[in-house]
Amino acid sequence: MRSYPEYWNLALIQADLILGEPALNRSRIEALMEQAMTAAARPDLIMLPEMWTTGYALDRIQELADPEAESSRAWLSAFAAKHNVHIVGGSVAERSKDGQVRNTMLVIDRQGREVGRYSKIHLFRLMQEEKHLAEGTETVTFDLEGLLCGASVCYDIRFPELGRTLALAGAKLLFVPAEWPHPRLHHWRTLLQARAIENQMYVVACNRVGQDAANRFFGHSLIIDPWGEILSEGGEEEGIIAGCIQLALVDEVRGRIPVFEDRRPDLYRL
Ligand SMILES: O=C(O)CCC(=O)C(=O)O
């Protein structure tokens, strides 16, 4: 018996961000979130992009980071409870108790409760993340209304081991907030579709638009079903990418091609 809802309406906030300006980014994102909540197909879940408070202001990230992500959590919780909507709060720069700054996803349920927190485990050296941020130390699944979901951030999707680990832990949907730039649109779309097909799971990925000194971010946020079909895809402009996902499709696809039963872990050397 299915214990989760039949479907979810999703709204991905494909925002432009102002480098190093958390208050301005919060207002900008809030306006888009409020707009998303007025849609005829009212969202059950809103998702934000990676590092949506600061962008990649890495040279000032110590000073900008949110202590234990508490102010971001409180702000997201208030919005979620007010609008009765789940929020996958992209990621923010979190100053942890150990003084290190991490790239951390916060997940808040409809009641405003924090149900998941994940810090990016693969840091992206091309953007010098490893010089300014500490890695997360664990993989994370979380339960939203009876559906187990997996957490990942941006560069993490280049590591199929992570998606597979989350799927084996029972995740049926993978969330991927990102700041993924040109010229690697082909990698973005292909990797996300591959993660969906190989793990027979939904992949929901929210990428920012706009640019900073070093990069042009292309948006193209995606909602991909467990067959690897693209249900919704953004363009390069700021906006809300909406889509409706049928949650039982994961079990149907896994039943038709029993990939998880056919695995040969006895032969894999990982
Ligand atoms: O892997 C890539 O090409 C982009 C990754 C990235 O931009 C990030 O992790 O922030």
The ligand as an SDF file (V2000), in Angstrom:
LIG
                    3D

 10  9  0  0  0  0  0  0  0  0999 V2000
   30.3470   19.9920  -12.4020 O   0  0  0  0  0  0  0  0  0  0  0  0
   30.1640   21.0490  -12.9880 C   0  0  0  0  0  0  0  0  0  0  0  0
   30.4280   21.1830  -14.1870 O   0  0  0  0  0  0  0  0  0  0  0  0
   29.5920   22.2370  -12.2780 C   0  0  0  0  0  0  0  0  0  0  0  0
   29.5780   22.0530  -10.7920 C   0  0  0  0  0  0  0  0  0  0  0  0
   29.3500   23.3150  -10.0560 C   0  0  0  0  0  0  0  0  0  0  0  0
   29.2230   24.3690  -10.6530 O   0  0  0  0  0  0  0  0  0  0  0  0
   29.2270   23.2980   -8.6120 C   0  0  0  0  0  0  0  0  0  0  0  0
   29.2990   22.2370   -7.9840 O   0  0  0  0  0  0  0  0  0  0  0  0
   29.0290   24.3860   -8.0290 O   0  0  0  0  0  0  0  0  0  0  0  0
  1  2  2  0
  2  3  1  0
  2  4  1  0
  4  5  1  0
  5  6  1  0
  6  7  2  0
  6  8  1  0
  8  9  2  0
  8 10  1  0
M  END
$$$$
